């Protein structure tokens, strides 16, 4: 979606990061090659998959969840790139 937003801004004459800052979530590889490159929040995908399996595996074969899902915290890191005007670094 961040790449699409970057494209829409370009078509509207809005410059990133001079006029707008764009940040993505999920760390797709394309964001590192767009112009400008996209700052992203990168979740720890291994933890995300493990937690998802722990939550949903007991419910396989059931017609639905009987209780509301529980929350889980997924570690993440910020990759600062050009779309927010910062230096290209990782935090």
C-alpha positions in Angstrom: 0.0 0.0 0.0 2.9 2.4 0.7 4.2 1.9 -2.8 0.7 2.7 -4.1 0.5 5.8 -2.0 3.9 6.8 -3.2 2.7 6.4 -6.8 -0.5 8.3 -6.2 1.5 11.2 -4.6 3.8 11.3 -7.6 0.9 11.4 -10.0 -0.6 14.3 -7.9 2.6 16.2 -7.9 3.2 15.6 -4.2 6.8 14.9 -3.4 8.0 12.5 -0.8 9.6 13.3 1.6 9.6 17.0 0.9 5.8 17.3 1.0 4.7 14.1 2.7 6.2 11.3 4.7 5.2 7.7 3.8 5.8 4.7 6.0 5.0 1.1 5.3 4.5 -2.0 7.4 5.7 -5.5 6.6 9.1 -4.9 5.0 8.4 -6.1 1.4 11.5 -6.0 -0.6 10.1 -3.7 -3.2 10.1 -0.8 -0.7 13.9 -0.9 -0.7 14.0 -0.3 -4.4 11.2 2.3 -4.9 12.0 6.0 -5.5 12.2 7.2 -2.8 12.9 4.1 -0.8 10.2 3.5 1.8 10.7 3.7 5.6 9.0 0.6 7.1 8.1 -1.1 10.3 9.4 -4.6 10.0 7.6 -7.2 12.2 9.5 -10.3 13.4 7.8 -12.7 11.0 9.0 -15.9 12.8 7.3 -14.7 16.0 4.2 -13.6 14.1 3.8 -17.0 12.4 4.5 -19.0 15.7 2.0 -16.9 17.7 -0.7 -17.3 14.9 -0.3 -21.0 14.8 -0.5 -21.2 18.7 -3.8 -19.3 18.6 -5.5 -20.9 15.6 -4.2 -24.5 15.6 -6.5 -25.6 18.5 -9.5 -24.4 16.5 -8.8 -26.2 13.2 -12.0 -28.1 12.2 -14.3 -26.0 14.3 -16.9 -23.8 12.7 -15.7 -20.7 14.6 -14.0 -19.3 17.6 -16.0 -19.5 20.7 -14.0 -16.8 22.6 -12.6 -13.6 21.4 -9.0 -13.9 20.3 -6.2 -13.0 22.7 -3.7 -10.3 21.9 -0.1 -11.0 21.2 2.9 -8.7 21.0 5.1 -9.1 18.0 8.6 -7.7 18.1 9.5 -5.2 15.3 12.2 -2.8 14.2 12.1 0.4 12.3 14.0 0.7 9.0 14.4 4.4 8.2 14.7 5.1 4.5 14.2 8.1 2.2 10.4 8.3 2.2 10.4 10.0 5.6 13.4 12.3 5.0 15.7 10.4 7.3 19.0 8.8 6.6 18.9 5.2 5.3 19.5 3.4 8.6 18.0 0.7 10.8 17.0 1.3 14.5 
